[in-house]
């Protein structure tokens, strides 16, 4: 992603300028057009691109949820927007967060709407966040919109945290298994090579294989590790190509067990984002442009882009997503029912709830099978190594 500075004119003829984050110049231009702006100039914002990491650190996910919830509460209590921002400014302990809120408050104090003040923070706030705030301002329901936005952010953060927490133990277990086996093969097993040679007893085939593997890892282990790192780096570089990344992500969705699980997670994220945007008055085409940026799977992201063009041509959303079966059949049927009943936003949120539950259940099942499987694999491999070492010794004792 890169940052772009723009100058534009809105529908009232007022001059607008600021910056936004997008994958490329064309994507940035499309986002501005969706906002109803007449683009005058669009240039790369090198300073913001270089400082993007620093600025994003000023408002992390948890802080953004807290800021949104507190701002919605203060507005609901009847406090003016400027005073609400001033109260939040006093509570901000982190210097960069305090500086960000100070800049936003000054912009609001100067007469700018909150959405425009947030937009000028160089990608600190996502397109989804800005669009919902803008829709809340247009509909006169900023407090309600902020409450819904806080719920959306909190739920998204909770799902992400659950996935990460669920994967911590298996990752440590895999690292422990691989580390233990590497230590046995690269350090312990080679110690027995001169001993077996001096004994002069016949060495079984399994022992020869284990000794040969141990000598190989002892002599070329670092080279093998370097080759593995280079392979990972090469794959990462290859994934920067959009076509390759799209093909790879499409293949991932077709992998048994893992593919359906990732599909449920992505569908839940897509449906919740689109449903939340539509529920707050954001136009469908603009909402789909934002949803495309939220999708982590590039194959699904491309399908959202194609679906946007399909809907723009007068087709339905269910038909657009049904052209390429990347979404589960249940999701397509629920979307079709939502369109026919005129409650697409509500039905999308139900789709998200259904697939959130299914994704959580799938993760639990995967972990329930993965952890015992890894334990058994480690036990079997350690037993094979120990058997390979003990067989020559047992042969020697039987000949005495």
N, C-alpha and C positions, 0 to 999 in steps of 0.2 A: 504494500500500500504506500501511496505517496500523498503529499499535501499540495494543494493548488490554491493560489490567490485569484480572486475573481472580482470583477466590477460588473454590475448588472442594474437593470431598471425593473421595478416591480409593476404590477397592474395599475397602480395609482400614479405611475410616472416618477416615483421617488428613487433616488440613487441608492443602491445597496452595494456594499463591499465586505469582503471577509475571506475566509479560507475554509476548505473542507478536505476531507480525506477520501480518496478513491483509488481504485486499482490502476487507472490510467486516465489520460486527458478526456477520452470519449465518454468514459463512465462518469467523470465529473460533470461534463456538459449535460449528460442525460439527467443527472440528479438535479441540476439547477433548472432545467426545463420543466421537470416534474413539479418543482416548487413554483412554477408560473413566472419565472424571471426571464427577462430578455438579456442575453449574455452580451457584454461589451468587450471584455477581455478576460483571458484565462491563462495564467502563467504558473510555472512550478514554484512552490514556496520552499526553497532550499533550506532556509533557516529553521522552518517548522519541521521539515523532514529530518534534519539532523538532531533537533531537540525533541523529537516525538516521544522518545522513551522517558526523558526527564519529565515532560509535561504529563504524560499518562500516569506517572507515579504520584502526581499531586492529588489524584482522586481515584483510589483503587476501587474495586468492586464493592467491598463492604462499606467504604466511606460514601460511595455514590448512593447506595441503598439508604443509608442513614440520612444523608442530605435530602433525598427526595421525600422520605417519610416525614422528617421534621418540618420541611417546607410546607408539605401538604397539611400537616397538623396546625401550623401557625396560620396559614391562610384560612383554614376551616374555623379557627378561633376568632376570625374577624380582623386579623392584623394585615395592614397594607403590605404589598410585596417588598417595598424598599425596607420597611422596618423589620420584616421577617428575615430578609437577608442580613440585616445588621445584627440581629440576635444570633443567627447562625455563625456570623463572622466572629463574634465574641467567644463562641464555643469551640472554634477551630483551633486546635493546638499546634498542628503541623504547619510550619512556616509557608511551604509551597501551597498548601490548601488554603491557608489564610490569604495569601496573595491572590489566588484565583478568585476566591469569593469577594475580595475587595474590588477586583477589576469588574466582576459581574455587577456588583452593587452600584459602582460608579456609572456603569453604562445604563442601568435601569434608572438611576437617579437623573441621568441626562435625558430621559424620555424614551429610551429604546425599549421595545418589548423584551421579555425574558428570553424568548427563543432566539432573538437576534444577538443578545448579549452572550448567551451560551455558545452560539454558532461561531463567534469570533475568537473562541478559545483554542483554535488550531487542532481540532480533532479530539479534544478532551472528552466531548460528549458525542455519542454515536448518532448516526442519521436517524435511527429509531427513536432515540431520546428526544432529539430536536423536533422530529415530525409530530410526536405525540404532544409535546409542549405547545407547538404551533397550533395543532388542532384544538387543544384545550383553550388556548387564548381566543381562537376564532369562534368557538362555541360558547364562550363565557363560563366554562366549567373547568378552569385550571386546577382547582383543588381536587375535584373528582378524578381528573386525568392523572394528576401526580400520585394519588393513592393507588390507582390501577398500575401506573408505571412502577411504583415501589414494589407492589405485589409481584409484578412480572419479573423485575430484577432479582428480588429475593428468591422467588421460585427457581429461576434459572441458576442462580448461584448455589442453591441447595442441591439441585440435580447434579451440577458439576462437582460439588464437594462430595456427594455420595459416590459418584463414579471414581473419583480420585482416591477416596478412603477405601473403597472396595478393592482397588488395585494395589494398594501399598503392600499388604502382606504377601500376595503372590509374587510381586516383583522382588521383595527381599528373599523369598523362598527360592526363586529361580537363581538369583545372584548367589545365594548360599550353596545351592546344589552345584552350579557350574564352578564356583570357587573351590569347593571341597574336592571335586573330581579333578580339577586342574592341579591342585596341590598334591593329590595322591599320585597322579600320573607323571607330573613333571619333577617332583622332588623325592617322594617316598619310593616309588617303583624303581627308578634308576639305581637306588642304593643296593638292590638285590642282584643286579646284573653281574658284577664281579664275583659275588658269592656263589651264584649258580654255575658260573664258568669254572670255578675252582673245585666244586663238588664232583663234577664229572658224571652227573646222573642225567638220564634222558629227560629233556624238557618238553612237556606237552605242547600241542599246537596253540591252545588258548593262552598258555604262559608266554610263548614266543610272541604272540600278537600283542599282548598287554605290555611286555617289555619293549617291543619295537615302538609301540605308541608312546610309551613313557620316554624313551630316548629321543623320539622325534620332537615331543613337546619340550623336553629339556633343552634340546639344541636349537630349535626353531620356534619356540613359543612366542618370543617377542616379535619375530618376523610375522608370524601368523596373526598376532594381535594388531600389528601395524596394517596388514592387508585387510583385516576386518574393519578397522577404522576407515581405511581408504575406500572400501566398498560402501560403507554407510554414507560417507561424504559424497561419493559418486551418485548414489541413489538420491540423496538430498538435492544435489545439483540438477539431476535429470528431472526431478519433480517440479523444478521451477518453470519448465516448459509447460504452458497451459494445456496443450493437447495431450502430452504424456501424463500430466497430473490427472486430467479428466479420464483417460483410459484406465489409469491405475485405480482411481477411486471407483470407477464402474466395476472393475474386477473385484475389488474388495467387497462391494455389496453382494456379489454372487458367491462369496466364500461361505461354505456351510458353517453353521453355528455363529461365527463372528459376524458375517454379513447381515443376517436378520437383526441381530442385536444393534449394530451400528445404524441400520435402517430405522429401527424404532426410535432411537435417540434423535436422529436427524429429523424424522417426521414430527416428533413431539415438539422440537424446537421450532420447526417451520410453522406448524399449525398454531402454536401459542403466540408466536410473533405476529403472524398475519391476522389471527383473530383479535389480538389486543389492539392492533392498529385500526382494524375496521370498526371495532367496538367504540373507538374514540373519534370516529368521524374522518379518518384518513381515507382518501380515495383508493380504490382497489389497485389501479395501475401504479400509483405512487407507493402503496404498501408493498406490492410485489417487488418493486425496485429495491426497497429497503430489505425485504426478506432475502433477496438474492445475496446481499452482502453478509447476512447472518449465517447462511448455510456453510458448514465446514467442509462438506463433501462437494468436490468440484463437479462431479457428474450431476448431482442433484441441483447444484447452482446453475448449470447450463440448462437443465430442464425448466427451472423457474424462469430463466431468460426466454426460452422458447414459449413457455406458457403465457408470459407477459405479452409477447407478440400475438399469440393466438387470441387472447382476451381482447387485445386492442382491435383485432379484426372482427370482433363480434361473437366469438366462441365462448363457451362456458368454461369455468375453471376445472370442473371434473373432466370434461373432454380433453382439455389441454394437458392435464397431468396423466390422463389415460393413454395418450399417444405412445409414451415410453413407460413401461411398467416398473418405474423405480419406487413408486409408493405402493404400500400394501393395498390389497383390494378393499379391505374394510375402510381404510381412510378415504379411498375414492368414492365408495358408496355413501359415506357420511357427508362428504363434501357435496355430492350430488343432491342428497336430501336437503341439506342446508340451503343450497341455491334454489331449489324448487319451492321451499317453504318461506324463503325470504329471510332466513335467520342464519346466514352463512357465518357471521362472526361468532354467534353462540355455538354453532355446531363445530367450528374449528377449535374452539376452546375445549369442547368435549373430546374431540379427537386427540388433542394434546394430553388431556387427563388420562384417556385410555392408554395411549402409547407410553406415557410416563410410567404408569403402573406396570405395563408389559416389559418395558426396558429394565425397571428395577427387579422384576421377577426373573428376567433373563440373566441379569448380572449375578443374582443370588444363586441361580442354578449353575451357571458357569463356574463360579467360585467353589460351589459345593463339590463339583466334579474335578476341578483343577487342582486344588490343594492336596487331596488324597492321591491323585494321580502322580503329582510331582514327588510326593513322599515315597510312593512305591517305586518309581523310576530310580530315585536316588538310592533306595535300599538295594534294589536289584543290581545296579551298577557297582556299588561298593562291594556287594557280595561276590560279583564276578571277579573284581580285582583281587579280593582276599583269596578267592578260590584259586586264581591263577598263581598267586604267591605260595599258597600252602601245598599245592599238588606236588611240586618237586621235593619239598621237605618231607611230605608223607611218603614219597617214593624212596627217599634216602633212608628213612627210619625202617621201612619194610625190608630193605636189603641188608640191614645190619644184623 
